Amino acid sequence: MVWNWREPPADPHGPACRRAARLRALRQALIGAAIGLVVFLLLSRVLAVVAWSVTALLLVAAVLSPTRLYRCIEVGVNRAARAVGAALTVVLLTPIFFLFFVPFGVLRRRGRRDRLARRFPAPLAASFWIDRGDREVTAEERYRRQF
């Protein structure tokens, strides 16, 4: 389905938005039930009951009030997730940068070897021509070693 920009926006409390919220909640409930089942079988019954309870509460909120209560829960969870993501970015990526990239950058700069001869050896040299001698170069040698 393509967004028809010429039509006025849908009513945020209309039947289409309610139906979309209920379908979203149904998908979340199915995923939550599956996660609860896996937790029940592999980890703990208490954690599984907690997962199923949260899933059931979300589903009931979506059925009873899809555009108000369920929408507020969604907005709150999204804001909390954004805050947790921002905090984890600082908490995790800062040590990764200083423990991984900084040491390898220091090791890379240590020695300053220019293996590809990208820098000129002497900035004020009379010529940068590399003398190869007076020997005759065959076509095959010229092909294999062009410089």
N, C-alpha and C positions, 0 to 999 in steps of 0.2 A: 504494500500500500504506500502510495506517495502522498506527501503532505500537500494539500491543496491550500495554498496561501491566500487565495481569493475569498475563501469562506471565512465567516467570523469565527473566532475561537470557540471551542466547545464550552458549555457551561460546566464549571468545576464541580458542581453539585448535581449534574444531570445524570441520566441513566447510563450513558456511555462511560462516564468516569467511574460510576459505582460498579459497573460490570467489570471494568478493567482492574479496579482495586480488588474486587473479589477474586478474579482469576489470579492476580498476583499473590494474594494471600493463600489461595489453594495450592499454587506451586510451592510457595514457601512452606506450607503445612506438609506437603508430601516430602519435601527435602528434609524438613525437621523430623518427621516421623522415621524416615530412613536413617538419619544420623542417630536418632534415639535408639533405634533397633541395633545398629552397629555398636553403639556404646553399651547397650544392655548385654549384647552377646560377648563383647570383648573386654569391657572395663568394669563398669559398676552399675548396679541397679538404681542406686540413688541418683547418679548423674543422668541416667536414661529417663527417670521419672521427671527430673527437672527439665530436661530437653522437651519431653512430651507436654509438660504443663505450659511452658512458654509458647510452644507451637499451638496448643489448644487456645490459649488466651488470645494470641494474635488472630487466629481464625475466627473466634467469636467476635472480636472487635471489628474485623472486616465484614462479617455478616451483619452485625447490628448497626454499625456506623462507619461505612467505608470511606466517606468523604470528610469525616470530622475526627473521630477517635483514632481510627486506623491511620489516617493521614498524619495526625500529630505524632503517633508512635514512629511512623516511617521517617518523618523529618527529624525527630529526636535521635533515632538510631543513626541516621546519615550524618548528623552533626557530630555525634560522639565518635563515629568511625573516622571522620575527617580529622578530629582532634587527636585521636590515637595514631593515625597515620602520620600526622605532622610531628608528633612527639617521637615516634619510632624512627622517623627520618633523621632527626637530630641525634637520637640516642644510638642508633645503629650505624649510620653512615659516617659519622664523625670518627669513631674509633677505626672503622674500616679504612678510611682515608689515611689516618695517621699511622696505622699499623701495617698497611699494605703499600699504598702508593708512595708515601714519603720515603720509606727505606729503599724501594726499588728505584725511585727517582734519584736518590743520593748515590746508589750504586751505579746507575747509568751515567751520571755526571762525573763520577770518580775516574781519574786518569785522563779524560778528555782525548781519547783516541778517535781519530777520524779515519775509519777504515775505508771509506769510499773516496777519500781525498777531496772532500767538498770545499775545504777552505784552502786558500792560498798559503803556501809555506812561509813566504816573506812578503809583507805588504808592499814593500818598496823595491822589489826585485826588478832588474832591468828587463827580464823576459820570463814568461811563465811557460815557455816551450820546453817540452821534455825531449831531450836528445836520445834518439833510439839507435844511434850509430850509423855507419855507412853501408851496412850489408844490404843486399838486394832482397826484397820481400816478394814471395810468390803470391799468386792470386788466391790460392787456398789459405795461406797464412793471413792474408788481408781479410778474407772472408771470416775465418774463425776468430781472429783477434783484430777488431776494427780500430782500436785506439792504441 
